[in-house]
Amino acid sequence: MRHTARVLLAAFKAHLIATFQYRVQEGMSMVGLLIESLIYLVVWTTVSEARGGEVGGFSTDEIAGYFIAWMFVRNVTTGWSPYAMEWRIRRGDFNSLLLRPIHPIFADTSEMLASKAVAMITVVPAMIALALVFKPRFELVPWSLLALIPALVLAFVLRYVLMYVLALTAFWTTRLGGLFELWYGVEFFFSGRVAPLTVLPEWAQQVANLLPFKWMFYFPLELLLGRSQPDEMLFGFAMQVLWLTVMVLLMRFVWQRAARRYAAVGG
């Protein structure tokens, strides 16, 4: 474990330096994030104003707060794409990765964390700028903010492992485009990324409670906004741990068979 931690730290430092070298690419990614959040913010504040200043239990200034906080949570909990796995398999890059003493997922984690650390340098100023323009209302609850830290960690790990499981199907299909777009569409709808889940019909909210997507995004976002009650917080953590356990077991099962398949066909 100590050896793995040292390897991860060294890889993180290397990827951090590399990320700073590609400032234009990182800048364009942040522009895309800003535009996406700005579109949602403008659309839903307009809808709220058209409905008398409230939509889905959010006032207009709370909607502004939702999508400004959305930028922070999105940056922390998302990032890695299954297409990277597809590209490696098709090019044969896994030949060298499988010879390393640690699982490839750890090196990928270091790279992604380095990217997130650099991205946060621009995310926070962008949030401040949007707050000055849209005048959001936040209700910062101390116990909720403390719970936010482990919630974000679990949300990040859960989504990352789930995406890794999805990516491993490339060992059999070699193409992930259709499967990934289907998965992303479902996540987009049930995670709260396009709108607060409270604007969905009741049946859709019940479905969202059972799927992992809400616990990867909407749950920590509600904690940041101070809209979660203690019993809801405990249920949210329970669902995160449950889904993470399922995904870790599934990844181990799929990885063993994927690695054997890769070796069987000659890498």
GULO-676477 format. One record per atom (N, C-alpha, C, O): x, y, z. Coordinates in pm, whole numbers, plus 50000, padded with zeros to 5 digits. Example, Ala and Ser with C-alpha at 12.3 -4.5 7.8 and 13.67 -1.06 7.14 Angstrom:
GULO-676477
513194943150780/512304955050780/513204967050780/514244966850846/512854977550708/513674989450714/512905000350787/513415011450804/
end
This chain:
GULO-676477
500834987950000/500005000050000/500875012650000/500585022249928/501945012550082/502835024150089/503545026249955/503725037549910/503945015049894/504615015949763/503655021849659/504045030349578/502415017249661/501415022449566/501185037349587/501035044849491/501155041649714/500955055849744/502105064249690/501875075149637/503335059249702/504485066749649/504435067649497/504745077949438/504035056649434/503905056549288/502825066549244/503015073949148/501705066649315/500615075749281/501045090349296/500725098649212/501775093249403/502235106949426/503195111349316/503105122549266/504115102449280/505065105749173/504335107849040/504655117048965/503365099149012/502605100448887/501785113348888/501655119948785/501225116749003/500445129149014/501305141248982/500875150248909/502505141749038/503405152949013/503775153948865/503795164848808/504055142348805/504415142348662/503255147048576/503445155048484/502055142048605/500885146148527/500535160748552/500025167548462/500795165648673/500525179748704/501395188848618/500925198848564/502675185348607/503585193148523/503155192448377/503155202548306/502775180448332/502345178648193/501085186648164/500935192248055/500165187048261/498915194348241/499175209348224/498525215848142/500105214748301/500445228848288/501055232048152/500975243348104/501665221848090/502265224047958/501215225347849/501485230947743/500005220147875/498935220847777/497865230747824/496695227247841/498295243147845/497415253347903/496255256847809/495145259547854/496525256947679/495465260447584/494355249947586/493175253247585/494755237147589/493765226447593/492935227247720/491705226047715/493595229447834/492865230747960/491975243047959/490865242848012/492465253747898/491665265947891/490405263847808/489335268747845/490505256647698/489345254047614/488335245147688/487125247047674/488835235647766/487935226947845/487155235247945/485965232947966/487825244948008/487155253348105/486155262748040/485115265748098/486475267347920/485515275647848/484255267647818/483135272747830/484445255047778/483305246347752/482455244247877/481225244547870/483125242247992/482395240548118/481625253248153/480475252548196/482255264848134/481605277448166/480385279748077/479335284048125/480535276947948/479425278847855/478265269547888/477105273647886/478595256947919/477545247347951/476755251748074/475525251848072/477465255348181/476775259648303/476005272548280/474925274448335/476555281548198/475895294248171/474595292148094/473595298848120/474595282748000/473375279747924/472285274748017/471155279548012/472625264948103/471625259648197/471125270548290/469935271448319/472055278748336/471695289348431/470705299148369/469695302448430/471005303648248/470115313348181/468755307248151/467715313548172/468775294748102/467505288148066/466615286548188/465435290148184/467165281248296/466315278148412/465955290348495/464895290548559/466805300548497/466385312948564/465265319648484/464365325848541/465335318548351/464255323948268/462945316348291/461885322448302/463035303148300/461845295048328/461275298748464/460055300048480/462145300348562/461695303848697/460985317248698/459925318648760/461545326948632/460915340148626/459565339648554/458635346648591/459475331248451/458225329948377/457145323148461/455955325148437/457555315248560/456605308348647/456385315548780/455915309648877/456725328048783/456475335748905/457605335549004/457405338949121/458795331548962/459955331849050/460245318849121/460955318849222/459715307549072/459945294649138/459765283349039/458845283548957/460645273449046/460515261348965/461155249649039/462305250449083/460385238849052/460905226949119/461335229149262/462235222349311/460695238549331/461075241349470/462265250649483/462725253149595/462775255949373/463885265349373/463385279149332/462665280449233/463755289349408/463495303049364/464515306549256/465475299249233/464295317949192/465195322049084/466635323549131/467555319149064/466835329849247/468205331449297/468775318149345/469995316349341/467945308849389/468435295549426/468815287349304/469765279549308/468085289149194/468455282649068/469825287549024/470655279748978/470075300549039/471385306049006/472465299649093/473535295949044/472175298349221/473115291849311/473355277349275/474475272349288/472305270549229/472415256549191/473435254649080/474325246149090/473325262548974/474185260448858/475585266548876/476515262748805/475725275848968/477065280649000/477805270149083/478975267149058/477115264549183/477695253549261/477905241249173/478825233349196/477045239749074/477115228748976/478495227948913/479015217048890/479115239548883/480445239748821/481475232948910/482305225248862/481425235949038/482395230049131/482215215049142/483175207449132/480975210649163/480705196249180/481025188649052/481575177649057/480685194448939/480975187648812/482465185748793/482905175048751/483255195948824/484705194748807/485295184048899/486225176948860/484755182849019/485295173149114/484885158849077/485695149649089/483655156949033/483125143349020/483215137448880/482985125448865/483535145248779/483605139848644/485015141648587/485855148048648/485255135848470/486545138148407/487015127548310/487375130848197/487035114848351/487665104448269/486695099248164/485495097848191/487195096348045/486355091547935/486725077347896/487915074247885/485735068547873/486035054947829/486745054347694/487345044147660/486675065147616/487325065047486/488845063247499/489485057947408/489405067447612/490845065547633/491175050647637/492205046347583/490315042847701/490535028347707/490405022347568/491215013947529/489405026447494/489215021347358/490445024047273/490905015347199/490985036047284/492145039947204/493365031447241/494115027347153/493565028947369/494705020847414/494625006647360/495615001047313/493445000947367/493274987147324/493514985847174/494174976547129/492984995347099/493134994746954/494574996946910/494994991546808/495335004946987/496735007646951/497704997547013/498884997346977/497214989247106/498084979547170/498874985047288/499854978947331/498444996647341/499165002847452/499114994647580/499934996647670/498174985547588/498044977747710/499184967647727/499344961947835/499944965347624/501074956247636/502014960747748/502424952647831/502334973647749/503244978847852/502524981247984/503114979448091/501254985147978/500514987948101/500344975548187/500414976248309/500134964148123/499934951748198/501214946648262/501164938048351/502364951648218/503634947448275/504004955448400/504934951848472/503274966048426/503574974248543/503124967248671/502214959048669/503784970648784/503464963748910/502144968248975/501704962049072/501524978848923/500254983448980/499204983648870/499514984148752/497954983348912/496824983348820/496814996548742/497085007048800/496504996148611/496455008548531/495495019048586/495665030948559/494505014848661/493525024348712/494165034748804/493685046048813/495265030948872/495905040248964/496625051448888/496565063048927/497315047848780/497985058148699/496955067448636/497175079548628/495835061848592/494775070048534/494195079548639/493865090948608/494085074748762/493575083148870/494485095048894/494005106248910/495785092648897/496745103548919/496645114048810/496685126048837/496515109448686/496405118748574/495145127248585/495165139348559/494045120948623/492785128148631/492785138048747/492265149148733/493365134248862/493415143248976/494285155448945/493965166548988/495365153348872/496215164648833/495445174348744/495545186448759/494675168848651/493875177248562/492835185148640/492595196848610/492215178848739/491205185648819/491815196848902/491215207448918/493005194348956/493675204449038/493955216948956/493755228149004/494425215148833/494695226548746/493395233548706/493315245748702/492365225448676/491085231148633/490475239848742/489805249748712/490675236148868/490085243748978/490605258048983/489945266949038/491785260348926/492345273948924/491455283348844/491385295248875/490785278148742/489885286448661/488415284948701/487625294048678/488055273548759/486665271248798/486245281048906/485165287048896/487065282949008/486685291649120/486495306149075/485485312149112/487415312048998/487155325748949/485905326748861/485195336748866/485655316248781/484445316448697/483195316248783/482215323048751/483205308748891/482065308348983/481845322049047/480705326649061/482935328649086/482835341849147/482245351949048/481405360249085/482705351048922/482205360248820/480715358248796/479965368048787/480265345748787/478845343048767/478025347448888/476905352248872/478585345949008/477875350149129/477665365349130/476635370149175/478645372749080/478525387349076/477455391748977/476805402048996/477275383948870/476305387548767/474895383248803/473955391048787/474735370848853/473405365048872/472885365949016/471735362449042/473705370549109/473265372649248/472565360249306/471375360949338/473255349049319/472625336749370/472415337449522/472975346049591/471605328249569/471415326949714/471845313049758/471335303049709/472805312649849/473285300249905/472915299450052/472935309450124/472585287450096/472355285250239/473435275450287/473285263250275/474515281150342/475645272950383/475405267550523/475355275050620/475255254350533/474985247550660/476265240450704/476765232050630/476815243650823/478115238050864/478185222850858/479135217450802/477185215750916/477275201150915/477155195550774/477745185250742/476405202450689/476245198050551/477545199850472/477895191550388/478265210750501/479535213150434/480585202950478/481425198850398/480545198850605/481465188350651/481165175050582/482075167750544/479875172150567/479475159650500/479795160050351/479925149650287/479935172150297/480215173550154/481545167150114/481655161450006/482535167950201/483875162950166/483855147950137/484285143950029/483385139450231/483335125150197/482345122050085/482545112550009/481275130150074/480305127849966/480945130049830/480675122549736/481775140349818/482465143049692/483475132049660/483595127749545/484185127549761/485175116749739/484485104149691/484915097949593/483405100249758/482665088149719/482035089849581/482015080449501/481515101849553/480905104249422/481945103049311/481675096949207/483125108749334/484195108049235/484625093549211/484735089149097/484865086349319/485325072349306/484255063749241/484555055349156/482995065749281/481905057949224/481795060049074/481715050448997/481785072649030/481655075248887/482875070048811/482755064648701/484045071848871/485275067448805/485295052348784/485615047448676/484945044948889/484935030248878/483845025748780/484065016648701/482685032148786/481615028648693/482055030948548/481805022648461/482705042248523/483185045148389/484265035248347/484345031548230/485075030948441/486135021248410/485525007848371/486005001248278/484475003848442/483784991348406/483224992348265/483344983048186/482615003748236/482075005948101/483195005447998/483024999547891/484315011548029/485435011947935/486004998147907/486474995347797/485964989448007/486534976047989/485784967647886/486314957747837/484574971547853/483844964147750/484514965647614/484204958247521/485424975247602/486154977047477/487054965047446/487444963147331/487374957047546/488164944947522/487374935047435/487964926547369/486054936147435/485234927247355/484664934347231/484564928347124/484314947047245/483644953947135/484584962247049/484314964446931/485704966947106/486704976047048/486114989847014/486874999246989/484814991147012/484165004046987/483175007047099/482324998747132/483305018947159/482465022347274/481475033547245/480675037247332/481515039047125/480715050947095/479245049647129/478705057647205/478575039547073/477145037947094/476785035247239/475845041147292/477545026347303/477265022747442/477485034747534/476675037247623/478575041947511/478865053547596/477815064447581/477405070447680/477385067247459/476385077647437/475055074047503/474355082747556/474695061147499/473475056647566/473595058647716/472685064047780/474705054247771/474935055547915/474935070347955/474335074048056/475625078647877/475725092747909/474355099447905/474065108247987/473505095447809/472165101147801/471335098247924/470625106947974/471435086047974/470705082348096/471245090048216/470485095148298/472565090748226/473195098148336/472795112948332/472475118948435/472825118448214/472505132548196/471125135848250/470915146448308/470185126648231/468785129048270/468555126748418/467815134248482/469195116348475/468895112348612/469915117048716/469795113548833/470915124848676/471945129048772/471725143148825/472345147048924/470845150848760/470665164648800/471575174248727/471685185948766/472235169548624/473175178248552/472455188248462/472905199648450/471365184348401/470675193448311/469645202048384/469275212748336/469185197448500/468195204748578/468075198048714/468385186248727/467625205348816/467375198948945/466385187348930/465425188348854/466625176549002/465755164848990/464335167749033/463415160448996/464135178249111/462785181449159/461875186449047/460665187249066/462435189848932/461575194048820/461065181948742/460195183448656/461585170048770/461155158048700/459825153048757/459475156448870/459095145048680/457885138748734/458225129748854/459365125548869/457245127148935/457465119349057/458055105649026/458955100949096/457535099048920/458035085648887/459515086048848/460265076848879/459925096848779/461325098148739/462225100548860/463355095748864/461725108048958/462495110249080/462675097249157/463735095049216/461655088749157/461775075749225/462795066849154/463565059949220/462785067049021/463775059348946/465175064548975/466115056648991/465325077648981/466635083749009/467175079349145/468385077949162/466275077349243/466715072849375/467355059149372/468185056049457/466985050849276/467485037149268/468745035949184/469535026749204/468945045049091/470095044549002/471305051449067/471145059149161/472505048649019/473715054549082/473945069149047/474705075949116/473315074248941/473675087348888/473405098748986/474205108048998/472285098049057/471955108549153/473025109649261/473345120649306/473555098449303/474505098249414/475905102249370/476785104549453/476115103149237/477395107649185/477415122649161/478495128449142/476255129249163/476225143449130/475235151349216/475635160549288/473975148049209/472935156049274/473065155849426/472835165949492/473435144349482/473545143149628/474605152549686/474275160149777/475865152349636/476825162149691/476455176549660/476765185649738/475785178849548/475365192449514/474325197549615/474385209149655/473405189049655/472415193049756/473085196049890/472665205149961/474125188249925/474855190950049/475545204450042/475525211950140/476135207749929/476805220549913/475815232049925/476145242649979/474595229949875/473575240349880/472825240750012/472015249650035/473085231150100/472405230750229/470945226750221/470155230650306/470575218950119/469195215050098/468905200650141/467795195650121/469885193950200/469725180050241/469515179250392/470205186050469/468555171050435/468305168850577/469185157350627/469675149350547/469415156450760/470285145850813/469905131750770/470775123750737/468585128450772/468185115050730/468445112850582/468795101750542/468265123250500/468545122250357/470045120650333/470465113450242/470845127250416/472295126050405/472735111650433/473545106050359/472215105650539/472585091950574/472165082250466/472905072950432/470975084250410/470515075650301/471415077350178/471715067650109/471825089750152/472695092350038/474035085350052/474525079349956/474625086050171/475895079050193/475725063850180/476595057050125/474615058750229/474355044350218/474265040150072/474795029650034/473595048149989/473475044949848/474825046049777/475135038049689/475625055849815/476965056949755/477815044749786/478455039149698/477815040649911/478615028949951/478095016349885/478885008049840/476775014949877/476185003149814/476585002149667/477054991749622/476415012949594/476745012849451/478245011549428/478665005049332/479055017549515/480505016349500/480945001949522/481814997049451/480364995349620/480684981249645/480344972749524/481134964249482/479164975049468/478744967649349/479704969949233/480084960549165/480094982549211/480944985949098/482364980449115/482964975949018/482894980749237/484234975349261/484264960349236/485184955249172/483264953249286/483184938849262/483024935749113/483634926449061/482204943749047/481994941648904/483274944548826/483594937348731/484004955048865/485234958248794/486264947048810/486944943548713/486404941648929/487354930648950/486984918648865/487844912048807/485694915848858/485214904448779/485514906648630/486024897748563/485184918448581/485364921348439/486844922648404/487274917948299/487634929048491/489044931148463/489794917848446/490594916348354/489544908248533/490214895448524/489954888748389/490864883348327/488724889348345/488374883148216/488864891448098/489244885947995/488874904548113/489344913148005/490844911447984/491294910647870/491624910748093/493054909048081/493414895648019/494334894747938/492664885348058/492924872047999/492584872147849/493294866147769/491504878847814/491114879547673/492164887047592/492494883047481/492674897947647/493674905947579/494944897747554/495534898347446/495354890147656/496554881847643/496314870447544/497234866547472/495094865047542/494804853447458/494894856747309/495254848247228/494564869347275/494614873147133/495944879347094/496114884346983/496884878947188/498244883247157/498534897647184/499574902747142/497594905047259/497824919147289/497834927347163/498014939447170/
end
